[in-house]
Amino acid sequence: MKMFTSISRFVLAAVSILILNSGAVSAQNLKLNVLFLGNSFTSTNNLPVLVSSVAMSMGDTLIFDSNTPGGYTLKQHSLDIGSTSKITLGTWNYVVLQAQSQEPSFPDAQVATDVYPYATTLDSLVHNKNVCGRTVFYMTWGYPGGDPSNCPIYPPVCTYTGMDSLINLRYNNMASMNNAILSPVGVVFNEIIKTLPSINLFQADGIHPSEMGSYAAALTFYTVLFRKDPSLVTFNFTVPPTEATLIKNVVKSVVFAKLAKYHVGEYDPNAAFTVTSVGKKATFTGAISANATHYKWDFGDGSPFVTTMNPVHTYLADGTYSVKLYTDNCILVDSTTKSVVINSTSINELNTFKGLQLYPNPVGTALSIKTASGTSLQNMSIHITDLLGVKVLTVEHANTQSIDVSSLAKGIYLINIQDVSGATMTSKFVKE
């Protein structure tokens, strides 16, 4: 696929658009605008600057701002004019939200009252004021010695393991509740603590991150935001090369290899459309595209591109036209193509993919494919890729109307189906 430029006037000037190629992020350099709202866990060692330095070493650019008063809660950020005014600038691709370090580990009722509502308030503001913005929750960690101040009244936080597991659960809940992305720094810390005990992630207070801890956090954020292999990062901060390599490899295995687990890619644009007609006038419906912010239509007849969601187009001559729709979310672009036949009285989609259904979705072991026309899969080529663009399954000329996907790991996949005419359709499914 090619990058398009005619839509760029609708996109934030500081943002580079990448192309989705079967779910993969292009290797080209990327520029992102990110706002960090947190407290001392974010300001210690200046985490936003570290993420920017990591990105720079990979040829990427992070434009950032932050508001990180010590000890701030999500409620305080929701009431803070500094935080809310920064969100409402409307220029952010991502807004990072970090709660006060202990609050997410408190009893359920307290978290339900003091944490979740304000996560939702801030997330709603992000979406309302940033046409292409999405929230990223910064999952922090349990204290190495647990939380002694709250241990007497709430025993689950008496140990690192107990406190950390609660924080992990609550951040996962916040991401799921708000259709947000998760930056699992706490998961990375947990893995390093278990497998690399010689790496000290904490300062002497046993709470705040050491320089190694902040470096691990920066690599995690870079991997989630830019979707690139952290083992290729050349910026080591103050971390010795040997330890830096070990940390990069943990982030690669825990985060980069499991991006879908943290909702990375879940909200990517997915171009799709239908077409109906009266006479020679065709009505195209792009509203069924998922997570689309902008649209660009190529009707295949040499006419000017159109950027409305659901355009109407009149063809002047008989023939078969390849109609292509591009959609984007200001960072990533997806496209889909359908062949449209025009005769002297009507326009119809080539019916290979009319009424195509994938079920069940989510799927366990077998994904069934059904078309209204009853077209056999024997005439189709099917390719399944993960969200990194890695082809995990290919089926040519299947003998049944279902595909065995039992070998796939849990996650989100894209399925590309091509018929004998070369027409293609791409869709998503979830493997349970």
BALO-350273 format. One record per residue (C-alpha): residue number from 1; residue in three letters; x, y, z. Coordinates in nm, 3 decimals. Each point is the difference from the previous one (the first is absolute). Layout:
// residues N
<NUM, ALA, <X, Y, Z>>,
...
***
This chain:
// residues 432
<1, MET, <0.000, 0.000, 0.000>>,
<2, LYS, <0.108, 0.359, -0.056>>,
<3, MET, <-0.021, 0.295, 0.230>>,
<4, PHE, <-0.251, 0.256, -0.117>>,
<5, THR, <0.034, 0.374, 0.033>>,
<6, SER, <-0.329, 0.150, -0.108>>,
<7, ILE, <-0.149, -0.069, 0.340>>,
<8, SER, <0.294, 0.145, 0.191>>,
<9, ARG, <-0.153, 0.346, 0.031>>,
<10, PHE, <-0.252, -0.156, 0.238>>,
<11, VAL, <0.273, -0.151, 0.215>>,
<12, LEU, <0.204, 0.165, 0.273>>,
<13, ALA, <0.303, 0.154, -0.164>>,
<14, ALA, <0.242, -0.150, 0.251>>,
<15, VAL, <-0.117, -0.355, -0.054>>,
<16, SER, <0.142, -0.245, -0.252>>,
<17, ILE, <-0.246, -0.247, -0.148>>,
<18, LEU, <0.106, -0.362, -0.028>>,
<19, ILE, <-0.150, -0.266, -0.221>>,
<20, LEU, <-0.167, -0.307, 0.142>>,
<21, ASN, <0.124, -0.298, -0.198>>,
<22, SER, <-0.197, -0.298, 0.128>>,
<23, GLY, <0.010, 0.151, 0.347>>,
<24, ALA, <0.370, 0.086, 0.009>>,
<25, VAL, <0.140, 0.340, 0.074>>,
<26, SER, <0.229, 0.127, -0.272>>,
<27, ALA, <0.372, 0.006, 0.072>>,
<28, GLN, <0.012, 0.367, -0.095>>,
<29, ASN, <0.071, 0.260, 0.265>>,
<30, LEU, <-0.293, 0.124, 0.203>>,
<31, LYS, <-0.077, 0.321, 0.183>>,
<32, LEU, <-0.243, -0.008, 0.293>>,
<33, ASN, <-0.146, 0.262, 0.231>>,
<34, VAL, <-0.034, -0.135, 0.355>>,
<35, LEU, <-0.117, 0.164, 0.323>>,
<36, PHE, <0.111, -0.156, 0.331>>,
<37, LEU, <-0.222, 0.059, 0.304>>,
<38, GLY, <0.126, -0.164, 0.316>>,
<39, ASN, <0.210, 0.072, 0.307>>,
<40, SER, <0.350, -0.074, 0.129>>,
<41, PHE, <0.010, -0.344, -0.165>>,
<42, THR, <-0.013, 0.186, -0.332>>,
<43, SER, <0.219, 0.295, 0.096>>,
<44, THR, <0.277, -0.207, 0.162>>,
<45, ASN, <0.291, -0.015, -0.243>>,
<46, ASN, <-0.225, 0.197, -0.238>>,
<47, LEU, <-0.174, -0.297, -0.162>>,
<48, PRO, <-0.141, 0.199, -0.298>>,
<49, VAL, <0.351, 0.114, -0.094>>,
<50, LEU, <0.126, -0.358, 0.025>>,
<51, VAL, <-0.277, -0.124, -0.230>>,
<52, SER, <0.088, 0.280, -0.242>>,
<53, SER, <0.369, -0.098, 0.009>>,
<54, VAL, <-0.084, -0.366, -0.061>>,
<55, ALA, <-0.218, 0.102, -0.295>>,
<56, MET, <0.268, 0.227, -0.142>>,
<57, SER, <0.252, -0.284, 0.001>>,
<58, MET, <-0.241, -0.192, -0.226>>,
<59, GLY, <-0.060, 0.292, -0.235>>,
<60, ASP, <-0.341, 0.081, 0.150>>,
<61, THR, <-0.121, 0.321, 0.161>>,
<62, LEU, <-0.196, 0.052, 0.320>>,
<63, ILE, <-0.149, 0.344, 0.051>>,
<64, PHE, <-0.118, 0.013, 0.359>>,
<65, ASP, <-0.128, 0.203, 0.290>>,
<66, SER, <-0.072, -0.102, 0.357>>,
<67, ASN, <-0.156, 0.092, 0.332>>,
<68, THR, <0.137, -0.210, 0.287>>,
<69, PRO, <-0.054, 0.152, 0.348>>,
<70, GLY, <0.122, -0.229, 0.277>>,
<71, GLY, <-0.259, -0.244, 0.133>>,
<72, TYR, <-0.273, 0.108, -0.243>>,
<73, THR, <-0.303, -0.222, -0.041>>,
<74, LEU, <-0.219, -0.033, -0.308>>,
<75, LYS, <-0.267, 0.198, 0.186>>,
<76, GLN, <0.243, 0.285, 0.054>>,
<77, HIS, <0.097, -0.002, -0.367>>,
<78, SER, <-0.368, 0.011, -0.099>>,
<79, LEU, <-0.041, 0.316, 0.212>>,
<80, ASP, <0.335, 0.158, -0.087>>,
<81, ILE, <-0.024, 0.280, -0.257>>,
<82, GLY, <0.358, -0.069, -0.104>>,
<83, SER, <-0.080, -0.360, -0.091>>,
<84, THR, <-0.339, 0.063, -0.159>>,
<85, SER, <0.120, 0.298, -0.202>>,
<86, LYS, <0.288, -0.204, -0.140>>,
<87, ILE, <-0.242, -0.277, -0.106>>,
<88, THR, <-0.230, 0.249, -0.169>>,
<89, LEU, <0.277, 0.128, -0.227>>,
<90, GLY, <-0.130, -0.274, -0.228>>,
<91, THR, <0.335, -0.090, -0.157>>,
<92, TRP, <0.071, -0.329, 0.175>>,
<93, ASN, <0.026, -0.343, -0.152>>,
<94, TYR, <0.026, -0.150, 0.347>>,
<95, VAL, <-0.062, 0.125, 0.353>>,
<96, VAL, <0.174, -0.205, 0.270>>,
<97, LEU, <-0.184, -0.028, 0.333>>,
<98, GLN, <0.178, -0.117, 0.314>>,
<99, ALA, <-0.182, -0.032, 0.332>>,
<100, GLN, <0.150, 0.058, 0.343>>,
<101, SER, <0.219, -0.302, 0.070>>,
<102, GLN, <-0.203, -0.156, 0.284>>,
<103, GLU, <-0.358, 0.078, -0.099>>,
<104, PRO, <-0.051, -0.276, -0.258>>,
<105, SER, <0.093, -0.260, 0.266>>,
<106, PHE, <-0.269, 0.111, 0.246>>,
<107, PRO, <-0.318, -0.201, 0.071>>,
<108, ASP, <-0.245, -0.041, -0.288>>,
<109, ALA, <-0.261, 0.237, 0.139>>,
<110, GLN, <0.255, 0.275, 0.052>>,
<111, VAL, <0.149, -0.041, -0.350>>,
<112, ALA, <-0.351, 0.002, -0.146>>,
<113, THR, <-0.066, 0.335, 0.168>>,
<114, ASP, <0.337, 0.174, -0.004>>,
<115, VAL, <0.175, -0.128, -0.314>>,
<116, TYR, <-0.220, -0.141, -0.276>>,
<117, PRO, <-0.238, 0.300, -0.037>>,
<118, TYR, <0.287, 0.244, -0.048>>,
<119, ALA, <0.176, -0.227, -0.247>>,
<120, THR, <-0.321, 0.012, -0.203>>,
<121, THR, <-0.037, 0.378, 0.041>>,
<122, LEU, <0.351, 0.061, -0.133>>,
<123, ASP, <-0.036, -0.255, -0.278>>,
<124, SER, <-0.325, 0.163, -0.114>>,
<125, LEU, <0.172, 0.338, -0.010>>,
<126, VAL, <0.281, -0.149, -0.209>>,
<127, HIS, <-0.248, -0.131, -0.258>>,
<128, ASN, <-0.221, 0.308, 0.000>>,
<129, LYS, <0.285, 0.245, -0.056>>,
<130, ASN, <0.243, -0.203, -0.214>>,
<131, VAL, <-0.144, -0.128, -0.326>>,
<132, CYS, <0.276, -0.260, -0.027>>,
<133, GLY, <0.086, -0.039, 0.367>>,
<134, ARG, <-0.001, -0.315, 0.210>>,
<135, THR, <0.080, -0.066, 0.365>>,
<136, VAL, <0.295, -0.209, 0.115>>,
<137, PHE, <-0.007, -0.115, 0.361>>,
<138, TYR, <0.341, -0.017, 0.167>>,
<139, MET, <-0.007, -0.319, 0.206>>,
<140, THR, <0.239, 0.052, 0.290>>,
<141, TRP, <0.129, -0.258, 0.252>>,
<142, GLY, <-0.028, -0.127, 0.352>>,
<143, TYR, <0.248, 0.122, 0.257>>,
<144, PRO, <0.283, -0.256, 0.051>>,
<145, GLY, <-0.090, -0.030, 0.369>>,
<146, GLY, <-0.373, 0.040, -0.044>>,
<147, ASP, <-0.193, 0.296, 0.139>>,
<148, PRO, <0.074, 0.011, 0.376>>,
<149, SER, <-0.220, 0.306, 0.058>>,
<150, ASN, <-0.313, -0.183, -0.116>>,
<151, CYS, <0.098, -0.358, 0.084>>,
<152, PRO, <-0.160, -0.001, 0.349>>,
<153, ILE, <-0.344, 0.085, -0.140>>,
<154, TYR, <0.025, -0.178, -0.336>>,
<155, PRO, <0.223, -0.311, 0.010>>,
<156, PRO, <0.006, -0.063, -0.379>>,
<157, VAL, <0.245, 0.289, -0.039>>,
<158, CYS, <0.241, -0.126, 0.266>>,
<159, THR, <0.228, -0.157, -0.264>>,
<160, TYR, <0.138, 0.104, -0.336>>,
<161, THR, <-0.184, -0.286, -0.168>>,
<162, GLY, <-0.335, 0.089, 0.154>>,
<163, MET, <0.028, 0.372, -0.068>>,
<164, ASP, <0.135, -0.050, -0.351>>,
<165, SER, <-0.272, -0.245, -0.104>>,
<166, LEU, <-0.271, 0.243, 0.112>>,
<167, ILE, <0.160, 0.288, -0.191>>,
<168, ASN, <0.026, -0.221, -0.308>>,
<169, LEU, <-0.368, -0.097, 0.026>>,
<170, ARG, <-0.128, 0.354, 0.048>>,
<171, TYR, <0.199, 0.146, -0.290>>,
<172, ASN, <-0.125, -0.280, -0.223>>,
<173, ASN, <-0.351, 0.086, 0.112>>,
<174, MET, <0.049, 0.369, -0.079>>,
<175, ALA, <0.132, -0.077, -0.347>>,
<176, SER, <-0.290, -0.236, -0.074>>,
<177, MET, <-0.266, 0.233, 0.141>>,
<178, ASN, <0.119, 0.290, -0.215>>,
<179, ASN, <0.107, -0.178, -0.320>>,
<180, ALA, <0.350, 0.122, 0.073>>,
<181, ILE, <0.354, -0.128, -0.047>>,
<182, LEU, <0.216, -0.131, 0.284>>,
<183, SER, <0.369, 0.070, 0.055>>,
<184, PRO, <0.089, -0.298, 0.223>>,
<185, VAL, <0.303, 0.136, 0.181>>,
<186, GLY, <-0.101, -0.192, 0.313>>,
<187, VAL, <0.004, -0.327, -0.198>>,
<188, VAL, <0.352, 0.077, -0.122>>,
<189, PHE, <0.114, 0.079, 0.355>>,
<190, ASN, <-0.152, -0.326, 0.124>>,
<191, GLU, <0.186, -0.203, -0.264>>,
<192, ILE, <0.333, 0.171, 0.072>>,
<193, ILE, <-0.043, -0.052, 0.374>>,
<194, LYS, <-0.067, -0.372, -0.057>>,
<195, THR, <0.264, -0.072, -0.261>>,
<196, LEU, <0.268, 0.267, 0.039>>,
<197, PRO, <0.024, 0.072, 0.375>>,
<198, SER, <0.339, 0.167, -0.042>>,
<199, ILE, <-0.166, 0.289, -0.184>>,
<200, ASN, <-0.116, 0.253, 0.257>>,
<201, LEU, <-0.313, 0.175, -0.123>>,
<202, PHE, <-0.054, 0.214, 0.309>>,
<203, GLN, <0.150, 0.292, 0.183>>,
<204, ALA, <0.096, -0.027, 0.367>>,
<205, ASP, <-0.356, 0.088, 0.105>>,
<206, GLY, <-0.122, -0.328, -0.149>>,
<207, ILE, <-0.274, 0.182, -0.188>>,
<208, HIS, <0.128, 0.221, -0.281>>,
<209, PRO, <0.180, -0.136, -0.305>>,
<210, SER, <0.376, -0.001, -0.021>>,
<211, GLU, <0.163, 0.102, -0.326>>,
<212, MET, <-0.024, -0.362, -0.111>>,
<213, GLY, <-0.367, -0.005, 0.098>>,
<214, SER, <-0.078, 0.315, -0.195>>,
<215, TYR, <0.193, -0.139, -0.297>>,
<216, ALA, <-0.215, -0.314, 0.008>>,
<217, ALA, <-0.310, 0.221, 0.015>>,
<218, ALA, <0.120, 0.210, -0.295>>,
<219, LEU, <0.062, -0.309, -0.213>>,
<220, THR, <-0.346, -0.127, 0.088>>,
<221, PHE, <-0.165, 0.325, -0.105>>,
<222, TYR, <0.200, 0.017, -0.322>>,
<223, THR, <-0.099, -0.355, -0.090>>,
<224, VAL, <-0.369, 0.063, 0.067>>,
<225, LEU, <-0.018, 0.338, -0.173>>,
<226, PHE, <0.224, -0.067, -0.302>>,
<227, ARG, <-0.044, -0.380, -0.025>>,
<228, LYS, <0.364, -0.065, -0.075>>,
<229, ASP, <0.244, -0.258, 0.130>>,
<230, PRO, <0.165, 0.143, 0.314>>,
<231, SER, <0.303, -0.226, -0.039>>,
<232, LEU, <0.105, 0.224, -0.291>>,
<233, VAL, <0.011, 0.316, 0.212>>,
<234, THR, <0.348, 0.151, 0.019>>,
<235, PHE, <-0.060, 0.252, 0.280>>,
<236, ASN, <0.103, -0.151, 0.335>>,
<237, PHE, <-0.039, 0.304, 0.229>>,
<238, THR, <0.236, -0.055, 0.297>>,
<239, VAL, <-0.056, -0.375, 0.000>>,
<240, PRO, <0.309, -0.215, -0.069>>,
<241, PRO, <-0.019, -0.178, -0.338>>,
<242, THR, <-0.038, -0.350, 0.144>>,
<243, GLU, <-0.288, 0.096, 0.227>>,
<244, ALA, <-0.156, 0.216, -0.272>>,
<245, THR, <-0.006, -0.299, -0.235>>,
<246, LEU, <-0.161, -0.219, 0.266>>,
<247, ILE, <-0.271, 0.258, 0.064>>,
<248, LYS, <-0.066, 0.044, -0.373>>,
<249, ASN, <-0.044, -0.374, -0.040>>,
<250, VAL, <-0.250, -0.016, 0.285>>,
<251, VAL, <-0.204, 0.280, -0.154>>,
<252, LYS, <0.016, -0.179, -0.335>>,
<253, SER, <-0.132, -0.329, 0.141>>,
<254, VAL, <-0.254, 0.145, 0.243>>,
<255, VAL, <-0.133, 0.291, -0.206>>,
<256, PHE, <0.104, -0.001, -0.366>>,
<257, ALA, <-0.086, -0.368, -0.047>>,
<258, LYS, <-0.341, 0.049, 0.164>>,
<259, LEU, <-0.119, 0.341, -0.116>>,
<260, ALA, <-0.358, -0.116, -0.054>>,
<261, LYS, <-0.021, -0.096, 0.368>>,
<262, TYR, <0.035, 0.369, 0.084>>,
<263, HIS, <-0.258, 0.111, -0.261>>,
<264, VAL, <0.268, 0.127, -0.238>>,
<265, GLY, <-0.147, -0.024, -0.349>>,
<266, GLU, <-0.349, -0.066, 0.129>>,
<267, TYR, <-0.116, 0.347, -0.099>>,
<268, ASP, <0.177, 0.026, -0.335>>,
<269, PRO, <-0.206, 0.110, -0.300>>,
<270, ASN, <-0.166, -0.278, -0.196>>,
<271, ALA, <-0.127, 0.117, -0.337>>,
<272, ALA, <-0.327, -0.152, -0.123>>,
<273, PHE, <-0.290, 0.112, -0.216>>,
<274, THR, <-0.314, -0.106, -0.182>>,
<275, VAL, <-0.155, 0.136, -0.320>>,
<276, THR, <-0.357, 0.020, -0.122>>,
<277, SER, <-0.138, 0.166, -0.312>>,
<278, VAL, <-0.296, 0.147, -0.180>>,
<279, GLY, <0.070, 0.016, -0.370>>,
<280, LYS, <0.355, 0.121, -0.049>>,
<281, LYS, <0.014, 0.180, 0.332>>,
<282, ALA, <0.189, -0.196, 0.266>>,
<283, THR, <-0.017, 0.066, 0.371>>,
<284, PHE, <0.307, -0.108, 0.191>>,
<285, THR, <-0.015, -0.057, 0.376>>,
<286, GLY, <0.333, 0.033, 0.179>>,
<287, ALA, <-0.158, 0.042, 0.342>>,
<288, ILE, <0.047, -0.371, 0.067>>,
<289, SER, <0.377, 0.058, 0.014>>,
<290, ALA, <0.131, -0.043, 0.353>>,
<291, ASN, <0.199, 0.268, 0.182>>,
<292, ALA, <0.013, 0.230, -0.301>>,
<293, THR, <0.059, 0.372, 0.035>>,
<294, HIS, <0.044, 0.096, -0.367>>,
<295, TYR, <-0.104, -0.156, -0.330>>,
<296, LYS, <0.130, 0.012, -0.356>>,
<297, TRP, <-0.178, -0.166, -0.295>>,
<298, ASP, <0.143, -0.098, -0.337>>,
<299, PHE, <-0.296, -0.102, -0.216>>,
<300, GLY, <0.227, -0.153, -0.263>>,
<301, ASP, <-0.123, 0.211, -0.292>>,
<302, GLY, <0.254, 0.283, 0.014>>,
<303, SER, <-0.235, 0.237, 0.180>>,
<304, PRO, <0.133, 0.218, 0.285>>,
<305, PHE, <0.045, -0.157, 0.340>>,
<306, VAL, <-0.284, 0.054, 0.250>>,
<307, THR, <0.051, 0.030, 0.377>>,
<308, THR, <-0.355, -0.030, 0.136>>,
<309, MET, <-0.103, -0.301, 0.204>>,
<310, ASN, <-0.294, -0.116, -0.215>>,
<311, PRO, <0.032, 0.149, -0.348>>,
<312, VAL, <-0.228, -0.032, -0.301>>,
<313, HIS, <0.168, -0.043, -0.341>>,
<314, THR, <-0.135, -0.022, -0.352>>,
<315, TYR, <0.192, -0.203, -0.258>>,
<316, LEU, <-0.006, 0.106, -0.365>>,
<317, ALA, <0.097, -0.321, -0.180>>,
<318, ASP, <-0.058, -0.371, 0.026>>,
<319, GLY, <0.280, -0.213, 0.140>>,
<320, THR, <0.152, -0.156, 0.307>>,
<321, TYR, <0.152, 0.249, 0.243>>,
<322, SER, <0.241, -0.061, 0.283>>,
<323, VAL, <-0.123, 0.218, 0.286>>,
<324, LYS, <0.244, 0.066, 0.283>>,
<325, LEU, <-0.071, 0.154, 0.340>>,
<326, TYR, <0.275, 0.129, 0.226>>,
<327, THR, <-0.074, 0.075, 0.366>>,
<328, ASP, <0.231, 0.130, 0.269>>,
<329, ASN, <0.017, 0.090, 0.369>>,
<330, CYS, <0.258, 0.276, -0.059>>,
<331, ILE, <0.286, -0.245, 0.055>>,
<332, LEU, <-0.087, -0.316, -0.190>>,
<333, VAL, <-0.170, -0.051, -0.333>>,
<334, ASP, <-0.195, -0.305, -0.112>>,
<335, SER, <-0.155, -0.067, -0.339>>,
<336, THR, <-0.237, -0.241, -0.166>>,
<337, THR, <-0.084, -0.059, -0.366>>,
<338, LYS, <-0.315, -0.137, -0.165>>,
<339, SER, <-0.082, -0.060, -0.364>>,
<340, VAL, <-0.319, 0.172, -0.113>>,
<341, VAL, <-0.174, -0.089, -0.325>>,
<342, ILE, <-0.198, 0.264, -0.187>>,
<343, ASN, <-0.236, -0.078, -0.284>>,
<344, SER, <-0.239, 0.235, -0.173>>,
<345, THR, <-0.255, -0.010, 0.279>>,
<346, SER, <0.158, -0.094, 0.331>>,
<347, ILE, <0.312, -0.038, 0.210>>,
<348, ASN, <0.071, -0.298, 0.218>>,
<349, GLU, <0.288, -0.128, 0.204>>,
<350, LEU, <0.153, -0.315, -0.135>>,
<351, ASN, <-0.179, -0.231, 0.235>>,
<352, THR, <0.289, -0.216, 0.118>>,
<353, PHE, <0.010, 0.185, 0.331>>,
<354, LYS, <-0.363, 0.109, 0.026>>,
<355, GLY, <-0.137, -0.097, 0.336>>,
<356, LEU, <0.326, -0.160, 0.104>>,
<357, GLN, <-0.006, -0.112, 0.363>>,
<358, LEU, <0.275, -0.118, 0.231>>,
<359, TYR, <-0.124, -0.200, 0.296>>,
<360, PRO, <0.028, -0.062, 0.282>>,
<361, ASN, <0.188, 0.316, 0.092>>,
<362, PRO, <0.171, -0.033, 0.247>>,
<363, VAL, <0.100, -0.345, -0.128>>,
<364, GLY, <0.133, -0.306, 0.177>>,
<365, THR, <0.127, -0.266, -0.241>>,
<366, ALA, <-0.180, 0.042, -0.335>>,
<367, LEU, <-0.085, 0.324, -0.182>>,
<368, SER, <-0.290, -0.038, -0.242>>,
<369, ILE, <-0.031, 0.216, -0.311>>,
<370, LYS, <-0.336, 0.042, -0.170>>,
<371, THR, <-0.104, 0.213, -0.298>>,
<372, ALA, <-0.353, 0.080, -0.107>>,
<373, SER, <0.091, -0.119, -0.348>>,
<374, GLY, <0.121, -0.335, 0.132>>,
<375, THR, <0.339, 0.044, -0.167>>,
<376, SER, <0.231, -0.287, 0.094>>,
<377, LEU, <0.325, 0.061, 0.182>>,
<378, GLN, <0.159, -0.222, -0.264>>,
<379, ASN, <0.012, 0.308, -0.221>>,
<380, MET, <0.165, 0.222, 0.262>>,
<381, SER, <0.341, 0.066, 0.151>>,
<382, ILE, <-0.008, 0.072, 0.371>>,
<383, HIS, <0.281, 0.157, 0.201>>,
<384, ILE, <-0.010, 0.065, 0.376>>,
<385, THR, <0.246, 0.240, 0.162>>,
<386, ASP, <0.053, 0.122, 0.354>>,
<387, LEU, <-0.002, 0.370, 0.087>>,
<388, LEU, <0.373, 0.025, -0.071>>,
<389, GLY, <-0.062, -0.106, -0.360>>,
<390, VAL, <0.152, -0.345, 0.047>>,
<391, LYS, <-0.177, -0.260, -0.216>>,
<392, VAL, <-0.107, -0.279, 0.235>>,
<393, LEU, <-0.225, -0.209, -0.224>>,
<394, THR, <-0.062, -0.041, -0.375>>,
<395, VAL, <-0.280, -0.205, -0.152>>,
<396, GLU, <-0.030, -0.057, -0.374>>,
<397, HIS, <-0.309, -0.160, -0.155>>,
<398, ALA, <-0.154, -0.132, 0.320>>,
<399, ASN, <-0.218, -0.310, -0.022>>,
<400, THR, <-0.240, 0.120, 0.270>>,
<401, GLN, <-0.163, 0.331, 0.098>>,
<402, SER, <0.200, 0.022, 0.323>>,
<403, ILE, <0.363, 0.050, 0.093>>,
<404, ASP, <0.181, -0.172, 0.286>>,
<405, VAL, <0.147, 0.276, 0.219>>,
<406, SER, <0.064, -0.214, 0.307>>,
<407, SER, <0.376, 0.049, -0.037>>,
<408, LEU, <-0.025, 0.380, 0.035>>,
<409, ALA, <0.078, 0.169, 0.329>>,
<410, LYS, <-0.265, 0.211, 0.168>>,
<411, GLY, <-0.021, 0.347, -0.149>>,
<412, ILE, <-0.129, 0.214, -0.285>>,
<413, TYR, <0.065, -0.101, -0.361>>,
<414, LEU, <-0.072, 0.132, -0.348>>,
<415, ILE, <-0.130, -0.230, -0.272>>,
<416, ASN, <0.049, 0.092, -0.365>>,
<417, ILE, <-0.213, -0.186, -0.253>>,
<418, GLN, <0.065, 0.023, -0.376>>,
<419, ASP, <-0.217, -0.148, -0.273>>,
<420, VAL, <0.103, -0.111, -0.351>>,
<421, SER, <-0.072, 0.347, -0.142>>,
<422, GLY, <0.255, 0.156, 0.235>>,
<423, ALA, <-0.264, 0.175, 0.214>>,
<424, THR, <0.091, -0.003, 0.367>>,
<425, MET, <-0.167, 0.046, 0.333>>,
<426, THR, <0.167, 0.049, 0.337>>,
<427, SER, <-0.166, -0.047, 0.337>>,
<428, LYS, <0.096, -0.053, 0.363>>,
<429, PHE, <-0.075, -0.282, 0.241>>,
<430, VAL, <0.091, -0.086, 0.357>>,
<431, LYS, <0.149, -0.335, 0.096>>,
<432, GLU, <-0.100, -0.106, 0.350>>,
***
